[in-house]
Amino acid sequence: MDPTAETRDQRAQIPSINKLKQAVAGFWTEGGCDDRLLLRLARYLADSLRAEPQTRWSPEWGRRRLQPLLAPGPRPLINATGIMLHTNMGRAPLQAAVVQAALARVQGYTDLELAEDSARRGRRDRHIAGLARLLWGVEDATLVNNAAAAVALALTAVARDRETLVSRGELIEIGGSFRLPDVMTQAGTRLREVGTTNRTRLVDYEQALGDQTGCLFKAHPSNYRVEGFTEETSLADLTELGRRHDVPVIYDLGGGYTEHLAAVVGDEPSIEAALACAPDLLIFSCDKLLGGVQAGLVLGRAEYVDRMRCQTLMRMVRADKLTISILCHQLVHVQRGLPTATALMAAQTIADLERRAAQLVSRLGPLWRVEPDSAYIGGGSLPGQARPSCALVYDGPDKQRLADDLRRAEPGVLATIRGGLLRLNMATVFPEQDAVLAAHLATAP
Ligand SMILES: *Cc1c(COP(=O)(O)O)cnc(C)c1O
């Protein structure tokens, strides 16, 4: 058979555009689909079949090809990495009850940007400000897209065209190209480094203070540790210095957690401990240990929060109604002392994890066993603080293929391959996911 004939045969097997349209329309069990979109998708499938002569049409193949459309957006995963806040996996897991309560209130029209007692235009951050006053007794608060934006906005608002004093030990880089020196440039403030990498004393700040000083900036080194011969100026000393010289102090706390999470994170500085030192602006991320959605919360003195509010940049980094509603609900949830999803995860004892692992492994073949492992909070929080965990370990052929199959399953399972073994860390698998995980693993060798 000559190659052209083969190609023609191949083409004869490609269903007609009308047939493809019908098949695609059937992918939705309800709601129908716009005819022009059906036509576009049918043509796309026909083109794909033509371009891949080895592929035979089947509805399953078509469904897989149209996956981004049939199941739009990020795909749910079972996190078996042992990293609790995984930036690539959307950081903090949310709690369905909190999110549903929040969404129900803002689904339709809301008073998002209406003044409290009138039908006139107001500020969208009044919701979070009112709540922050009740929860923490702060003067004022505002909310933006993330903590990085909050830092940039705060620096612009208080120290543009002037100097920002930062310890050399705190010139941090957070993942995703958030480097403090670059943020300063962006914000139009001049970085003035004080002290050294391992030791910065109050007198270092004091000597650098002058009429060019716009603010004193302190960042919590959340994703690394300087150990050994070190000295750090405390926030309390810094705010006292700022007050004496009438210079505002900004504290970037990073993964802000409240004192209710002390059981999870030990002696990391909490929002409450930071507020007790009275920085003029306190900034933290809301999708780390706080367990909310991506946002940066700013608490502090009314004068400075208000300056932030008036920046042009504010319009570009303002949070939307879903974020505002979810965070208001999450803050109340946490400050009532109710556990976050991450806290529940972290509260599981090693005995709990081992029992679940043993149950799962008992249903698997001889290539599987349970081994001790470590889990981490992650997401740039508490570096090097390993928590005891255990893992289902697969020691057989085709580990990478098994890992790939697990990741492609519905929901996907993210495992790790380390030391030549495939590992499923139990600490980050929710107990209610054990059944689904067992079903996925049942097909493994
Ligand atoms: C995580 C972190 C940030 C960035 O927070 P995002 O909300 O991700 O922008 C900034 N500073 C510190 C110290 C952090 O730990």
The ligand as an SDF file (V2000), in Angstrom:
LIG
                    3D

 15 15  0  0  0  0  0  0  0  0999 V2000
    5.9370   34.8120   52.2720 C   0  0  0  0  0  0  0  0  0  0  0  0
    6.5590   36.0760   52.6210 C   0  0  0  0  0  0  0  0  0  0  0  0
    6.3330   37.2460   51.8640 C   0  0  0  0  0  0  0  0  0  0  0  0
    5.4720   37.2160   50.6350 C   0  0  0  0  0  0  0  0  0  0  0  0
    4.1380   36.9460   50.9170 O   0  0  0  0  0  0  0  0  0  0  0  0
    3.0950   36.7590   49.6990 P   0  0  0  0  0  0  0  0  0  0  0  0
    1.7520   36.8310   50.3440 O   0  0  0  0  0  0  0  0  0  0  0  0
    3.4140   35.4530   49.0880 O   0  0  0  0  0  0  0  0  0  0  0  0
    3.3360   37.8800   48.7650 O   0  0  0  0  0  0  0  0  0  0  0  0
    6.9420   38.4050   52.2380 C   0  0  0  0  0  0  0  0  0  0  0  0
    7.7610   38.4580   53.3050 N   0  0  0  0  0  0  0  0  0  0  0  0
    8.0110   37.3690   54.0800 C   0  0  0  0  0  0  0  0  0  0  0  0
    8.9250   37.5120   55.2490 C   0  0  0  0  0  0  0  0  0  0  0  0
    7.4210   36.1420   53.7710 C   0  0  0  0  0  0  0  0  0  0  0  0
    7.6650   35.0610   54.5190 O   0  0  0  0  0  0  0  0  0  0  0  0
  1  2  1  0
  2  3  1  0
  2 14  2  0
  3  4  1  0
  3 10  2  0
  4  5  1  0
  5  6  1  0
  6  7  2  0
  6  8  1  0
  6  9  1  0
 10 11  1  0
 11 12  2  0
 12 13  1  0
 12 14  1  0
 14 15  1  0
M  END
$$$$
